[in-house]
Amino acid sequence: MLTSFQTYLQSHASFTDSELEDICATAIQRTLQRNESLLQEGQVCRHKIFVIKGILRNFATVADGSEHILQFSPENTWTLDVESYDKQTPSQFNIAAVERSEVLLWAKTDFERLLAEIPKLKTLSQELISRNIYSSRQRILSTLSATPEEKYEEFVNTQPGLPARLPLHMIASYLGISLKTLTRIRHAQSHR
């Protein structure tokens, strides 16, 4: 598990062996079963999460029990509830495995120490935050202005490996469209 994470880190910056060792030494390795929760609404998000294998979803559950999926986190991505983590307040969101997943977790105090001691990790973290902001802004624009067909096409183009691994109801939830609409779109595309 740690070897693939080290490969990921080295693909983004030239970390020394001692820096890699320090980053990995503080990581907690965890395997999640399908639908197992890593964070539940009301809990405080105490860890940065890196996905080695599998897919996690960040979502909110509304009064009628339906889910609004904000984000999918497949292999080689980071996730957390940023507001709960930063402020150490109860989360409004959930994080759970879509499929069996292997993750690495860093406690907030450990990760903050690593950021202070390893400038390359801090730079990488800032780049990832910026990319996440850009991606979130694009997603908001798409949600507000795109047709259901355009939303689905953008999802398939930006996340090419994910649609085949996700249940249709989760894709529909992420796109903010009904399952019936998603089924119609996919059916129309298959007949082109």
N, C-alpha and C positions, 0 to 999 in steps of 0.2 A: 504494500500500500504506500509506504513512504517513498519507495523508489520512483513510482510514477509521479508523485508530488514533487520530488526533487527535479525530475525531468521537466515538469511544468515550470518550476521556478527558474531553472537554468535557461529555458527558452525565452524568458522575459528579461533576465539580467545575469551578469556574471557574479554569482555568489561564491564566496570562498567556502571551502569544506567546513571550516569552523562555523560560519554563518548558517550553512545548511543544517549542520548538526544541532545548533542552538534552536533554530526554527522548528525542526522536527522533534527535538527532545521535549518540547512543551506541548506538542500536539497529542490529543486524545483520539485514539482510533476507535471507531464505532461502526457496527453493521446494523442497518435498519431493515426490517422486514417490510413487505408491501403494506402500505397504509399506516405504518407505525409513525407516531408523532415524535417530533424532535422539540417542538415548541407548541404550546397550546395557549389560546386566548386567555389572558389573565395572568400568565406566568411572565417573569422578567427574562428577556433574552440575554443570556450571560456569556454566549460564545459566538465567535466568528466561525463560519462553517465552510469547508471546502469539500466539494463532491469529487471523490475519486472514481466512483462507479455508480451508475444508476441515475435517477432523476428525483429531485425534490420539488414540491410545489409550495408556494407561499399563498395563503388564501384567507379570506374572511368568511365567516358563516353568518348569514342574515337570519332574521326572525323566523322566516318560513322554513329554515333548515337548508336552504340552497347555498352553494359556495360561489364566491366571486374570486377567481384565481388571478392574482396579480403578477405572478412570475413562475416560470419553470426554471430549474437549475439543474442542467445535465452535467456530465463529466467535465472536469476542469473549469468549474465556475464556483464562485463564492456566493454565499447568501447569509442573511440574517434579517431580523426586524430592526432596521437601523435606528428608529426612534426609541424603541424599548432598550436597545443596547446602549445607545449614547446617554440617555437620561436615566437608565436603570429603573424604568417604570413598567407597570404591567402592559403586556402586549395586547393589541386589538386583533392580532393576526395569529395564524397557525402555520407551522412548517411541518410537512409530513412527506414520507417517501411515496412516490408513485409506483415504484418497483423496488425490488431488493436493492439496497444502496449501501455503499461503503463511503464513510465520510471521515474527515479530520476536524476536530474541534479545538479551538484555543480559548481559554478563559480570558476575559477582558483584561485583567491585570497583566497576564502573561503576554498578550498580544501588544498591549501598549508599551511594555518594556522592550519587546522586540522592535517595534517601530522606532523607539527612541535610540536603540543601540545599533540598528542596522539601517543606514540611510537608503540602501537600495530597496529594501522592503517597504519603507515609507514612500518612496517614489512610485513603486509598483502599486501600492495601495491607493495613492492619489490618482494615478492613471485609471485604475479600475473604477474609482468613485466617479471620475469625470465621464468615462464611457457609460456608466450606469445612468447618470443624469441625462446624457444625450439620448440614450435608448428610451428612457422613461418619457422624455419630452416627445419623441417621435411616436411612441405608443399612445400618449394622450391625444396628440393631433389625429392619429389614425382613428382612435375611438370616437372622436368628436366629428370627424368629417368623411371617413371612408364608408363605402357601401359594405355590406357583409361579404360580398365576393372579393372586394379589394382587401379587406381585413384578412381573409383566409389566404389569399394569394401572397400577401406580405409575410404572413406567418410561415407559410411553406418555404418562401424564398429566404427568409432570414434565419430559419431554424430547420434546415433541410432534413435532418435525421429524426426530428422529434415526432412529426405527425404519425408515423408508423408505430411509434412506441407508446402513444397516449390514447386512452379511451376517448371516444368522440365527445362524450358529455363534458370532459375536462377541457378539450379544445374549444367547445362551444362556450363554456364558462369563461375561459381566458379571453375569447374574442368578444364576449358580451352579446352573443346571439343565441337564438334558441337551437336546440338539438335538431328540430325539424328543418330549420333554415340551413344549418350546416349539412345535413343529409342531402337536401335539395342541391346545394352548391356542389358537393362532391359527386353527386349523381350526374349533374350537368357537365362537369369537367370530364368525367369518365366516358361520356358520349361524344366528345369533341374529336 
